[in-house]
């Protein structure tokens, strides 16, 4: 029963139905599942009969005694595992028996498409979502109807979602959370361009795929309703924007609020608003401002705290204008973390908890660790008080005066010995550095001042990589190196047919070399967008070059870029599924060999080309969208620049 305070506000949180069966409001209009005669227990792998049981009910296995979902067939789909609950309905793992693939099916809750206009809106938005194919958003395959009841067929993304990761490990590392948010902002930008919103962003709906990239799942559609016939709010209010509680339609700004609330929770372990019940949280969200993040997570950088508090502003007009602005601020926060000497991780207690997880020592769930933290705090307080009293007695009581004198003499001798050891060690280090030549000043740059190269990052092997823009026109973009991954952004138009026009991240190479990297993401702004490796002479701002990489349509290309502006296509291969994961360019004399690989160990030759370049060259990475006023993004990892050619 709602409390009086909740009723006055006209809100009450009602949890969604736990299974598909409560969806069936009218037997004449219910979803009609075909029975499945046999299933296999997922725990003991024993076959069991399900012919006498209703689809999507639960049955105790006769062998192991555990509860097993009774599968049901819906057209060509066999539903066999309950994944979870979304704002629109229940989600099941299913097998598409016509194509032999696993999909996710959302059974839309009754009330979402009762009225013809609601059904029309759902159909229209599902069609628009079905046309969207973006690596950061799970694809919507179709919107189908069973006896007039709608259900969505979506891409099934296998991986660990952030809700489960938080439950296992506690608050997330700051860099990890920001990289996740950057991927999600990418996906939201793609949705925004199509006039769509996600509608249900929360940790459980952000999944890390096999490549370690974040992906939005469980597409919500803005045509859904969040209130039942009595006006009660359906679902959980933990990450929803406050304006949606008043029945306002979902917007791009409400998605940004949910992303900010998700970051707030994952980084601090606390909700933006707290209460004893979901209804209390709803009330707080409507009447109170979010608690400042620095109250819960002072270990976070100021840039991260400012960004999150900006995203969870109660007024949509005060939030960032769009997800592209959010992405730019995330990149800036990541860049500041890379240059800051301070730790960007989580507090010591969190890191100790994760160490226990890695060592596979006996451990407690994060929630239980949090509950015990208060008892530890009281114990530490008592120990501190006793220690302080003991020190005070030793420092002030007259009977301890002889002992204090002896202690001061011992400490003075200790300081003298420590100073002597420190001076000897510093002298030894200086002599070693002089012998190794490490104290020599760096050689002057061979590049002309107008190219303006500057250091971009230092890799794990100690090599410094530089960044600069190529071409006469100013180029927007950035280069961020985080956790072994280079995130490169650049503008630039018509580079495939014309002169260099992009951001270049490069290093020097001499003589024979092998240059390779894993391509985690490439630009697909246009069929002629370019992402890959570029070799040029000692001055990247001029002279010929050789490009090897992927075009926006997925084709593999090796292109000679002559100094006079002519472009010669050496080799082009159509897109392959799955795409090649590793690219390599190797030099032996004037011969350059382009290779590809699935695993970075076994390489396949694509083409060779002869190009006369000086002994000293520059090798690096480029990305360009091909279209004006656009920004392209690429990700490179496992970067290797060595003296020996790839096998």
N, C-alpha and C positions, 0 to 999 in steps of 0.2 A: 504494500500500500504506500502511496506517495505521501511524504510528509507535507505539512501545511506550507512550509517555505517553498517546496518544489511546486506545489499546486499554484501558489501565488504567481510564480514565474511562468506557469503554463508549460513546464517541461518535466519529463520523466524518462529516464533511460530504460529501454526495454531490450534485453538481449535478443539477438537474432535466433531464428529457429535452429536447433542443433542438427537437424537432418532434413532430407527432402520431404519426408512424409507430412510435416505440418504445412507444406506448401499447398496441399490438396484441400482447397476450401470447399469446392463443390464437386461431387463425384462425376457430374456430367462434364466438367471442364478440367479434370485433373490430368497430370502428365501420365501417360500410359506407358509403363515399362513392360517389356517382355521378360518372362522368367528365364533364368539360366539354370540348367539342370545340375551342373557340377561346378565346383570351384576348388581351389587349393588353399589350404591354410598357409598364410604367409609366415607363420612362426615355426611350425613343425613340418611343413611341406606335404602334409597328408591330404589326399583327395577326400572331399566330403560332398554329400548330396544337399542341394538347396532347393529342390523342386517344390517342396511343401512350404516354403517360407517366402514372405513378401519381399520384393526387390528393395534394396537399400535399408533393410532392417538388419539387426545383428543376431548372430547365431553363435552359441558356444561350441568350440571344436571338441569333438568327442575324444580326441587323442590327448591334446595338451590343455584343454579347458579354457583357452583364451577366446575372447570375443572376436568374431570375424564378420566383416561386412558381407551381406548377401548381395552379389552382383545383380545388376539389371541391365537389360539391353534397350537402348533408345535409338531406333533406326539402325544405322551402321555402327553405332558406338556402344561399347560394352563398359559400363561404369563399374569399377572394382575397388576403388580406394577413396576414402573421404579425406581431402586435403585440408580443408578449413572453411571458415565462414568469412564472407565479405559483406560490405554494406548492402549489396544488391541481392545476395543469396548465398547458397552453399556451393562449394567448388569440389569437384571430384576428378580424380585421375581416371582416364578412360582410354581404351584402345579403339582406334579407328580401324575396324576390321576390313574396310575396303582398300585402305592404303597401307595397312600394317604399321602404323605409327602411334606413339603415345601422345595424347592431347589432354588439355585441361578443359572441363565442361563446367560452366556456371549455370545452375538452375535458378533462373530469375524469380525472386520472391513475388508471390501474388500481391497485387496492388501496384506493382511497377508498370504494368501495361494493361490495366483494366480499361481505361478510356481509349477510344480510337486515336485521339491526338497523342496520348502517351506512347502508344504502340508505334505510331507513325514516327515519332521523334526517336524512339529507340532504334527503329529500323534505319532511319536516316543516319544516325550517328554511328551505328555499327557498320554501315556501308563505308562511311568516311574512314573509320578506324581500320577497316579491312584493307584499305588502299595504302595505309601507312606501313612501311617496312623499314624500321630503324633498329640498329643494334642495341639500343638502350631501352627499348619498349617491347614487351612480349606481343607478338602479332595476334590480331583477332582474325580467325579464319572465316567464321560465318555466324549469323544469327538465325537459328532455326526455330520452328514451332512444333509442339506436340499437342494436338487437340486444342490449339489456340494458346498454349502456354509457351512462352519464349525461353530459349536457352542459348547461351553463347558458347561457341567452340573456339578455344584459344590455344596458342603455343604453350607447351609444357616446358618450363625452364627447370632443369635439374641443378641443384646447388643448395648451399646453406643460406637461409634468409637471415637478416640481421636480428630478428626477434630471437631466433634460436641461438645465434652467436652470443647475443647479450646474456641470455639465460645461462649459457655455459661459462662465459668468460668475464662477464661484467662489462663496465664501460669500455668503449672502443677507443683505440689510439687516435689522436687528433689527425695525423696525416691520413690514416686509413679512412676516417669518417669524411674528411674533406675530399679525398679522391672519389669516394662513393657519391658524395653530393655533386661533384663535378659531372660524373656520368649521368646521374638522375637529371640534373639541370639540362644536359644535352638532350635527353629524352623529352623533357618538358618543352624545350624549344621546338623540337620536331612536332609535338602535339599542337603547340600554339600556332605554328605556321598553317596547320590544317584546320584551325578553329576548334580544336578539341581540348578537353581537360581530362585528367586521369580520374579524379574524384575520390580516391581512396588511398592516399599515400601514407604509409606507416611502415615500421620496421619489418613486419611480416610480409609486406609486398615489395620488398627490395631484396633481390637474390643475387649472390655472387655466382657468375657462370664459370665454366671450366677455365676460362682465360683470366679469371680474377677481376673481371669487370662487373660493375653493378648493372642490374636490369630491372625495370619496373614490370611487375606482373599484376594479374587480376585487374584488368582494365574496367573502370567503374561506369563510364558513360554519364554525362551530366544530365541526361533525361530521367534519372532515377529520383525517387522520393525517399526522404529519410524519416518520414513520420507515418504512423499507422492511422487507422480511421478515427481513433480517439485523440489524435494530436500528439501522442507520445513519440519521443525520439527512438528510432530503431538503431541498435548497434552500440559501439563503444565510442565515447566522446574524447578519447585521450589525445588525438592528433587533429581534430577537426577545427576548421576556422570558425570563429564565433559568429560571423554573419550568417553561416549556413544554419545555425540553430533557429534563426528567425524565418526559415523557409526560402531564403534567397538562393537563386540558382548558383551552381558551381562556376567559378571563374579561374583564370590563370593565377590570380592573386591568392585564391583559396588553396590552390595546389602549392604555391610557394610557402604559405603559412604551414601547411602540413609537413612540408620538407623541413622547414625550420624547427617545428616542434619535434620531429623525428631526430634531428641532429641534437637538439637540447637533451632529449632522453638518452640517446646512445652515448653522449659524451659525459653526462653528469650522473646518470642513473636516476634522475628525478623527472617528473612530469612538469610541464609549464604551470599547471594548476593542480592542486592536490585536494583530496577529500576522502571521507570514509567510504562513500558509495559513488557509483557513476553519476547519480543525480546531483550529489554534492559537487562533483567536478564540473558538471554542466553549469550549475549555478555560479561557481567561481569563475568559469570562463566568460560568463555574461556580465559579471559585476566587478571583477578584479583584473588588474594588470598582471602579466606574467612576472614571477619572481626573477630579478636580475640573475643572469647565469653565473656571474662571478661569486655569488653567494654559495653556489654548490660546486663550482669547478674553477678554482683560482689558478690551477695549473695550465689552463688553456691560454693561448696567445690573445692579446687584446683584439687583434684583427678578427679572429674567429668569434670571439664573444660579441663584438659589435655587429658582425654579419648576421648571426643567429637572432639577436634581439631585434634587428631591423626586419627580419623576415617574419617574426611573430608579433609585429605591431597589431593591436586589436583593430585598428582602422585599415581597411584595404588600401586606401589612398596613400597611407604612410609607408607601405611596404615597397620593396623594389618594383620598378615598373614592369620588368619581365625577367625571365630566367637567364637571358644572355647577360644582363647586368649582374645577376647572382653568380654566374659562371666566371665572369671577369674578376669579381671580388674574391671568389674562391682561389683562383689562380694567384692573385696577389697575396692572399694569406699563405698559400703553399710556398710561394717564393720567399716570403719573409721567414718562414720556418726553416727553409734550407740555408739561409744566411745567418740565422740567429744561433748563438752558441747554447741557448737554453734548451732544455728537453721539451719536446713536443709530444710526449707520451702521456701516460696517465699516472696518478699518484703511486707512491711506493707500495701501498697495500695492494693496489690492483696488479702491479707488475709481479709482486710475490705470488699472488694468486695464479697468474698465468704461468709462472715458472713451475709451480706445482702441477699444473695441467700438463706441461710439456714433459716433466719427469715421470708422469703417470703415478704420482704418489697419491695416497688416499686424500680425497678432496671433498669439499662440501659445495652444494649449489650456491651461486652468487647470492641469492636472497638470504640464505642461512648465514653466509659470511657477513652480510650487512647487519643481520640481527645480532650477531655476536660482537660486532664492532663496539657497541656501546659498553658492553661488559669489559672489554679490553681497555677502553678509555678510562673507566673508573679504576681499574687495577693499576694502570700506569700513573694515574693521578695520585693514588695512595703511595706507590713506590716513590714518586717524585717528592711528596711531602715528607716522608721518612728520611729520604736522602738529604733534603734541604735542612731538616732539623739536625741531622748528624754533622753536616758541614758547618752549620752555624755554631754548634757546641765546640767543634774542633778549632774554629777560627777565633772564638771570643773567650772561651773559658781560660782562666789563668793557669790551671793545672796543665794545660796543653802547650804552654809557651815553649819549653825545651824542644818538644817534638816539632813545633812549627819552625824553629831555627834550623834544626837538622834538615827538614824538608826543603827549606829555601836553598841551602847549600847544595843538596842533591840536584835540584832543578837547575841551578846555575851551571853546574858541571855538565848536565845533560844538554843545555842550550849551546854551550861552547862546542861540545862534540858534534852536535847537529849542524852547527854553522860550518865546522871544518869539513864534514862529509859533503855538505851541499856545495861548498866552493870547489872541492876536488872533482865532484861529479860534473859541474858545469864546465870546468876546464877540460875534462876528458871528452865531453860531447863536442865542444868547440874544435878540439884537435881532430876528432873523427870526421866532422863535417868538412873541415879544411882539406883533409886528406882525400875525401870522396868528391870534392869539388862542388858540394852543395851550396857553399856560401858565395859562389860566383854570381855576379849580376846576370839576369837573363839577357840573351842577345836582342839587339834592337829589332823591332818589327820591320819586315820587308814590305809591308802594305802601305799604300798612300793614305794620307790622313782622311780623305773624303770617303773612304770605305767604312771607317769608324768601327772596326771589329772590337769586341770586348768579350771578356770571359763569361761563358754561360754557366758552366758547372765543372766540377772535378769528379771524375769517375772513381770507382773503387780502386783501380790500379794506379791512381795518382795522376793520370793524364788530364790536362786541362783542355776542355773543348770551348770553342769560341762561337759567337753568333754575330751575324751582320745581315743587312738587307742587300739583295741583288737587284739591280735595275735603277733607272733614274727616278721613278715615282716613289714617294714615301710608302712604306708598307706597314700595315698594322700586324700585330702578332706578339707571340711570347714563346719562350723556351723554358720549361720547368723540368728539372730532373729530380725525381722523388722515388726512393726505394728501388733504384736500378732501372726505372722507366723514364724515358724522355717523352714528355708531352709537348708536341710542337704545334703551334698555331701560326697561320700566316694568311694574309690576303694576297692578291696577285691575279691579274687577268690575262688570258690568251697566251700563257707561257708555252703551251704545246706547239703552237705555230710560230710564236715570236720570241723575243729576247728573254733572258732571265728576268724574272719578276716575282721574287719570293723572299722568304727568310731562309738563311743558310746557317746550319749548325755544323761546324767543321773542325778538323784537326789536321796537323801536318803529317805527311807520309813521305818517305824517301825510298827510292828504288823499288824492289819487289815487295809487294804487300798483299795481304788478304783482309778485306773489309767486309764484315757481315753483321747482321742484326735480325732479331725477330720482329716482324711487323704485326702488332697487336690490333691496330685500327688504322684505316686509311680514309682519305677524303672521298666522298661520293656526291659532292655538290653538283657535279656536272660530269657527263661521260668522259670529258677530257681533263678533269681534275688530275693532278699528278702527286704521287706520294712515293718516295723511295730514296735511293742513294745517288749522289752526284759527285763525280770526280772532275776537278779542274786543275789549272796550273798553280804556281806558287801564289799568284794574286787572284783570288776568287772573283774579283770585280771585273775581270776582263779575260779574254782568251777563250779557246774552245773548251768543251766539256763533254762528259758522257753520263747520261742519265739511265738508271735501271730501276724499275719499280712497277707500281700498279696504277692504272688509270681509274677514273671514277666508275667505269662500268665493270671493273674487275679484271680487265685484260692486263697481261704481263707485257711490258715493252722495254726494249733497249733502243735508245735514241742518241744519235750523235748531234751535238750542238756546236756548230762551227762559229768561228769568231765573226764572220761576215753576216751572221743572222740566219744562214740556211740551216734547216733541220732535216736530217736524214734518218729515216726509220730503219734501223738495222734488223730488228726482229720484233714481231708482235704475235703473242699467242692468246687465244680466247680464254675467258675466265674459266677457272676450274673449281669444282665443288668436291671436297672442301678446298678452300683457297690455300696456296702455298704459304707456309708460316715464316720461312726464313729466306732472306735475300742476301746475296754475296757478290762482290766485285773483286776480282783478283788481278794483279798486274805482274807481268813478267816481261821486262824490256818495254817494247811499245805495244805489246799484245794484252788486251783486257778481256777477261773471261767472266761472263755473267752466269751465276748458278742459283738454284733454288733448292729448298729442302723442306721436308715435313717436320723433322725432329732436330735439325741442327747438327746431325751426325753424318747422315748419308745424303750426298749432294748430287744433283742432276744438272748437267750443263745445258744452258739455254742457247747461248750464242757467244762468239768471240768477235773482236773487232780490233783493228790496228789504229792507234792514234798516237802521234808523236807529241809527247809532253816532256818537260824538263824532268830531271831526276827527282827534284822536290815538287810535290803536288799537295793539293788540299783535297781531302775526302770528307764527305759529310752527308747530312740529311736535308731534304727539302719537302715541302708540301705547299700546294697552291690550289685554290678552288676553281680556277679557270674563269670564273664569272666575277665581274666588277662588283665592288662594295659588299663582297661576301667574305667569310672567314672560314678557313678549312682547318681541320684538326687531325693529327696523326699521333700514334703512339709507337715507340720503338723500345725494345728491351734486349737484354743479352748482347750488348754492343761489343764488338771485338774488332780490333785493328792490330794485326800481327804481321810478322815478317814472312811467315810461311803460307803458302797457298792452301786453300781448302782441299780436302781429299777428293 
